[in-house]
Amino acid sequence: MLKRSHILILALALLAGAVPAGAQQTAADNSCSNSCKAQYGSCYKSSQDRNKCQSQLQRCLEACIRKKR
């Protein structure tokens, strides 16, 4: 896991254009998958339906993969 300070440094570097394009893509990929995981957590907390939430997580992660192409 990245600490808040690491995330802040990475965000500032991205804004400044100091990070190579490959690293920017990796950060975007991580952001997408982290968003999917957060949605899964919210879904599970609200519904306690693991099957429903896992299928949503799978679709979300597949969308992240499609975005990379």
Residue, then its C-alpha position, 0 to 999 in steps of 0.5 A: m500500500l502506498k502511504r499518503s505522502h507517497i500518493l501526494i508526491l506521485a500526484l504532484a509529479l504527475l501534475a508537473g509531468a515529471v513522471p514518464a508515460g509508463a508510470q502515469q499509466t501504471a498509476a491510472d491502472n492502480s487508481c482504476s483497480n483501487s476504485c473497483k475494490a472500494q466499490y466492492g467494499s461498499c457493496y459488501k458492507s451494504s448488502q452482505d451478498r458476496n456473490k453479487c459484489q464479486s460479480q460487480l468487482q469482476r466486471c469493474l476490473e475487466a473494464c479497467i483492463r479494456k481501458k488499458r488496450 
